Amino acid sequence: MSFKELVIESSVVAETKISSDHRPLVAVAMSGGVDSSTVAALMAREYGVVGLTMQLWDQKRSINGDACATPVRGRCCSTNDVYDARRVAEHLDFPFYVVNHQRQFEETVVHPFVSEYLAGRTPIPCTHCNNHIKFGELLRLARQVGADYLATGHYARVELDRESGRYLLRKAVDETRDQSYFLFGLTQEQLSRSWFPLGEMRKLEVRELAREMALPVAEKPESHEICFVPDGDYARFLEKYQQERGTPVSDTGEVVTAEGEVLAKHDGLYHFTVGQRKGLGVAVGNPLYVISLNPASRRVVVGEGDALLTRTCFVRDTNWIAVEAPTDGLRVEAKIRHQHSPAPATLYIEGDGVRVEFDNPQRAVTPGQAAVFYQGDLVVGGGWIERVGT
């Protein structure tokens, strides 16, 4: 089978389905990194493969300034990554599509990212990208080209519970690489068509497999930065993005204590996040942290470390995976950010969301972040932290 590359708009329906020696066809989401490239190679051993790489963000937009004047390593979805994915597809000799999702990505990931920061919350763009782009748009495209399944390089596991008929999401065997936290929003339909071949493997094994299969990206370093913020300066990106849209940011306000004492002025809530210690513009002799952000008054409330502890948070837009719907008083371990160790908690139904009651106070529970609920390695469900209680 000869190598080919197609650049298509995501709205275009493939008129001819791709066949591969009469074998079942699997689409592989290729980021250009070692993980997804190894998945592609593993799939090619047993199935016909078509590679799909997403073009998500125009790195030459003036909003990125000088940061993208030259190729940037260490982040996903860059021009270099598209080139690397192409090289892997050519090496393994299967069809390869570069899919233009720029419009959808800006609508469902970038704009909400900016809006959340301006509203005093701290967003997780990668989760929105998973929900709307990787397992939304790409799954639809996979079916259009004749593939019933989409395989990705995520470290997580999916299995079918035959008794309940539900597809379950579990942590990866390698918990240091586990990405189930970012996948809590996947629906039953999406899980039923998603394969995570690396969920049973450890990163060292994946890297060694890539070397054994002589993949061109076997020694490529990991990506870390958000693809549309190449230099990691979120505040600068937000300001330039709003300028480009003709709505410059005007968000100055005050840094205050819980009692309302004004300590300093600030240039915008988007410069801060709950738990932040450095860059407060305040010097009072003892360490202070951001306790909360108030978009109505544009105030940043600061206090000592103990003020960051809370037993309660309220979660909205919940998605349930292991159960159709939770029962009041459900016991879980709740994870409130990616690097947080899941903490024992009880869930109580409250309107269209849940109230999370932790057994022990948790530090820096942050609105805008995800709260994902586990029972052991099983993802019960999750949602977005709306507000924090006492």
C-alpha positions in Angstrom: 0.0 0.0 0.0 1.5 3.3 -1.1 1.9 6.3 1.3 -0.4 9.2 0.7 -1.3 12.4 2.6 -4.5 14.3 2.3 -5.2 17.7 3.9 -9.0 18.0 4.4 -11.5 20.1 6.2 -13.2 18.3 9.0 -16.6 19.0 7.4 -15.6 17.0 4.2 -17.0 13.5 4.1 -14.7 11.0 2.5 -16.4 9.6 -0.6 -14.4 6.5 -0.8 -13.6 4.4 2.3 -10.1 3.2 2.7 -9.5 -0.5 2.6 -6.4 -2.3 3.7 -5.9 -5.9 2.6 -9.5 -6.7 3.8 -8.4 -6.3 7.4 -10.5 -4.2 9.8 -9.6 -0.6 9.7 -8.5 1.4 12.7 -7.9 5.2 12.7 -5.0 6.4 14.9 -4.9 9.9 16.3 -1.2 10.8 15.6 0.3 13.7 17.5 3.8 13.2 16.2 5.0 12.0 19.5 6.5 8.6 20.5 3.3 7.4 22.3 0.8 7.8 19.4 3.5 6.7 16.9 4.0 3.5 18.9 0.2 2.9 18.9 0.1 3.3 15.1 2.9 0.7 14.8 1.2 -1.7 17.1 -2.1 -1.4 15.3 -0.5 -1.9 11.9 0.6 -5.4 13.0 -3.0 -6.6 13.1 -5.2 -4.0 11.4 -5.4 -1.7 8.5 -4.4 1.8 9.7 -5.2 5.3 8.7 -3.4 8.1 10.5 -5.2 11.3 11.5 -3.3 14.4 12.6 -5.1 17.5 13.7 -4.2 21.0 12.5 -5.6 22.9 15.4 -3.9 26.3 15.6 -2.2 28.6 13.2 1.2 29.1 14.8 2.0 32.1 12.6 -0.9 34.2 13.9 0.4 37.5 15.2 -1.2 36.6 18.6 1.8 34.3 19.1 4.3 37.0 18.5 8.0 36.0 18.1 7.4 32.8 20.0 6.5 30.9 16.8 9.0 32.6 14.4 11.0 29.4 14.7 9.8 25.8 15.4 9.1 25.2 19.0 9.8 21.8 20.6 8.2 20.6 23.8 4.6 21.1 23.0 1.9 19.2 21.1 0.3 19.9 17.7 3.1 22.1 16.3 4.2 22.2 12.7 7.1 19.9 13.6 4.7 17.4 15.1 2.7 17.2 11.9 5.9 16.6 10.0 6.9 13.9 12.5 3.5 12.2 12.2 3.9 12.2 8.5 7.3 10.6 8.7 5.9 7.8 10.9 3.0 7.1 8.5 5.5 7.0 5.6 7.8 4.7 7.6 4.9 2.3 8.4 3.3 2.8 4.9 -0.3 3.7 5.6 -2.6 6.5 4.5 -2.3 9.8 6.4 -4.7 12.7 6.8 -3.9 16.1 8.1 -7.3 17.3 9.4 -8.1 21.0 9.7 -9.9 21.6 12.9 -8.8 25.2 13.5 -12.3 26.7 13.5 -13.8 24.1 15.9 -10.7 24.2 18.1 -10.9 27.9 18.6 -14.7 27.8 19.3 -14.6 24.9 21.7 -11.2 25.1 23.4 -9.4 28.5 22.9 -12.4 30.8 23.4 -13.6 29.0 26.5 -10.0 29.0 27.9 -9.9 32.8 27.6 -13.5 33.2 29.0 -12.8 31.0 32.0 -9.7 33.0 33.0 -11.5 36.3 32.6 -14.3 34.9 34.9 -11.8 34.1 37.6 -11.5 30.4 37.0 -8.6 28.2 36.0 -9.5 26.1 32.9 -8.1 22.8 31.6 -8.0 23.2 27.8 -6.7 19.6 27.1 -9.9 18.1 28.6 -12.1 20.3 26.4 -10.0 19.2 23.4 -10.5 15.6 24.3 -14.2 16.0 24.7 -14.9 18.1 21.6 -12.1 17.5 19.1 -10.2 14.3 19.7 -13.1 12.1 20.7 -15.7 14.2 18.9 -14.6 15.4 15.5 -11.9 12.7 15.0 -14.3 9.9 15.8 -16.8 11.2 13.3 -14.1 11.4 10.7 -12.8 7.9 11.5 -16.2 6.5 10.7 -16.4 8.5 7.5 -13.2 6.9 6.2 -14.4 3.4 7.1 -12.9 2.9 10.6 -15.1 1.9 13.5 -12.5 2.6 16.1 -10.1 5.4 17.1 -6.8 4.4 18.8 -4.8 7.0 20.7 -1.7 7.3 22.7 -3.5 8.1 26.0 -2.4 6.2 29.1 -5.8 4.8 30.3 -7.9 1.7 29.9 -11.4 1.0 28.6 -13.3 -2.2 29.2 -16.9 -3.4 28.7 -18.8 -4.5 31.8 -21.0 -7.2 30.3 -23.2 -7.3 33.4 -24.2 -3.7 33.2 -23.5 -3.2 29.5 -21.5 0.0 30.3 -18.0 0.8 29.0 -15.7 1.5 31.9 -12.7 3.8 32.1 -9.8 2.8 34.4 -6.5 4.3 35.3 -3.4 3.2 33.3 -1.2 0.5 34.8 1.6 3.1 34.9 0.0 5.6 37.3 2.9 8.0 36.8 1.6 8.4 33.2 -2.1 8.0 33.9 -4.4 10.4 31.9 -7.8 9.2 33.0 -8.3 12.5 34.8 -8.4 14.3 31.4 -10.8 11.7 29.9 -13.7 11.9 32.4 -16.0 13.7 29.9 -16.1 10.8 27.4 -19.5 9.4 26.7 -20.5 5.8 26.5 -20.6 6.1 22.7 -17.1 7.6 22.6 -15.7 5.0 25.0 -17.2 2.2 22.9 -15.2 3.3 19.9 -11.9 4.3 21.6 -8.8 2.1 22.0 -6.0 3.0 24.4 -3.3 0.3 23.7 -0.8 1.9 26.0 -3.0 1.6 29.1 -1.4 -1.7 30.0 2.1 -0.6 29.4 4.8 1.5 31.1 6.5 4.5 29.5 9.9 2.7 29.4 8.3 -0.2 27.5 6.7 2.2 25.0 10.0 3.9 24.3 11.8 0.6 23.9 9.2 -0.6 21.5 9.6 2.5 19.4 13.3 1.9 19.2 12.8 -1.8 18.3 10.4 -0.7 15.5 12.9 1.9 14.3 10.3 4.7 14.5 11.7 8.1 13.4 10.4 9.6 16.7 11.8 7.0 19.0 14.1 9.5 20.8 11.7 12.5 20.6 11.3 14.3 24.0 7.9 14.7 25.7 5.6 17.6 24.9 4.6 19.8 27.8 3.2 23.2 26.8 -0.3 24.0 25.6 -0.2 24.0 21.8 -1.7 27.5 21.4 0.5 29.1 24.2 4.0 28.1 23.0 5.9 30.1 25.5 3.7 29.2 28.5 2.7 32.8 29.2 -1.1 32.5 29.5 -1.6 36.1 30.6 0.2 37.5 27.5 -1.7 35.1 25.2 -5.0 36.2 26.7 -4.2 39.9 26.3 -3.2 39.5 22.7 -6.1 37.2 21.9 -8.6 39.8 23.2 -6.8 42.6 21.3 -7.1 40.6 18.1 -10.8 40.2 18.7 -11.2 44.0 19.3 -12.0 43.6 23.0 -8.9 44.6 24.9 -8.8 43.4 28.5 -9.7 46.0 31.2 -9.6 44.0 34.4 -7.6 46.0 37.0 -8.5 45.7 40.6 -7.3 45.3 44.2 -5.5 42.6 46.2 -7.2 42.4 49.6 -7.3 40.4 52.7 -10.4 38.3 53.7 -11.3 41.3 56.0 -11.2 43.7 53.0 -8.0 45.5 53.7 -6.4 46.7 50.4 -2.8 45.5 50.1 -2.1 46.3 46.5 -3.4 46.9 43.0 -3.4 44.2 40.2 -3.5 44.3 36.4 -6.1 41.5 35.9 -7.6 38.5 37.6 -6.3 36.3 34.8 -2.8 36.8 36.3 -3.8 34.7 39.3 -5.0 31.3 40.3 -6.1 29.8 43.7 -3.1 28.7 45.7 -0.7 31.0 44.0 2.1 32.4 46.2 4.5 34.2 43.9 3.8 37.3 41.9 1.1 38.8 44.2 2.8 42.2 44.4 2.5 42.1 48.2 5.2 42.1 50.9 3.9 41.8 54.4 6.5 39.7 56.1 4.7 36.4 56.1 3.8 34.1 53.1 0.4 34.9 51.5 -1.6 32.9 49.0 -4.4 33.5 46.6 -7.5 32.3 48.5 -10.2 33.3 46.0 -10.9 35.5 42.9 -14.0 37.7 42.7 -14.8 38.7 39.1 -17.7 40.9 40.2 -15.5 43.2 42.3 -12.3 42.3 40.5 -10.7 41.5 43.8 -8.0 39.0 44.5 -8.4 37.7 48.1 -5.2 36.6 49.8 -4.5 35.0 53.1 -2.3 32.5 55.0 -2.0 28.9 53.9 -4.6 27.5 56.3 -7.2 29.6 54.5 -6.8 27.4 51.4 -8.2 24.4 53.2 -11.8 23.4 52.5 -14.0 20.4 53.0 -16.6 21.1 50.3 -16.9 22.0 46.7 -19.8 22.0 44.2 -19.4 20.4 40.8 -21.4 21.0 37.6 -21.8 19.5 34.2 -21.1 16.0 35.5 -20.6 13.0 33.3 -21.1 9.5 34.7 -19.2 6.6 33.3 -19.4 3.6 35.7 -23.0 4.4 36.7 -26.0 5.7 34.9 -26.4 8.2 37.7 -24.9 8.4 41.2 -26.9 7.7 44.4 -26.9 10.2 47.2 -24.1 9.4 49.7 -21.9 7.7 47.1 -18.4 7.1 48.4 -15.5 7.9 46.1 -11.9 9.2 46.0 -12.1 12.7 44.4 -9.2 14.1 42.4 -9.4 17.9 42.1 -6.4 18.5 39.8 -4.1 16.4 37.7 -1.3 16.2 40.3 -3.6 15.8 43.3 -3.8 12.4 45.1 -7.5 11.3 45.1 -9.0 12.0 48.5 -11.8 10.1 50.2 -15.1 12.0 49.8 -18.9 11.5 49.7 -21.1 12.8 46.9 -24.5 14.4 47.4 -26.9 15.2 44.6 -27.6 18.9 44.4 -29.7 20.2 41.5 -28.0 19.2 38.2 -24.6 18.7 39.9 -23.1 17.3 43.1 -21.8 18.5 46.4 -18.5 16.9 47.3 -17.8 16.5 51.0 -14.2 15.5 51.7 -13.3 13.4 54.8 -10.4 15.8 55.4 -9.9 19.4 54.3 -8.2 19.7 50.8 -5.9 22.5 49.8 -6.5 24.9 47.0 -9.7 23.5 45.5 -9.9 25.7 42.4 -13.0 26.7 40.4 -12.6 25.8 36.7 -10.6 22.7 37.4 -12.1 19.2 37.1 -13.2 17.0 40.0 -12.9 13.4 38.9 -14.3 10.6 41.1 -12.6 7.2 41.4 -13.2 4.0 43.2 -9.8 2.4 43.2 -8.6 2.5 39.5 -12.2 2.9 38.2 -13.4 6.3 37.0 -16.9 6.7 38.3 -17.4 10.1 36.6 -16.5 13.7 37.0 -17.4 17.4 36.4 -16.2 20.9 36.7 -15.7 22.7 40.0 -18.1 25.6 40.1 -17.5 26.9 43.6 -15.9 26.1 46.9 -17.6 25.8 50.3 -16.1 26.0 53.7 
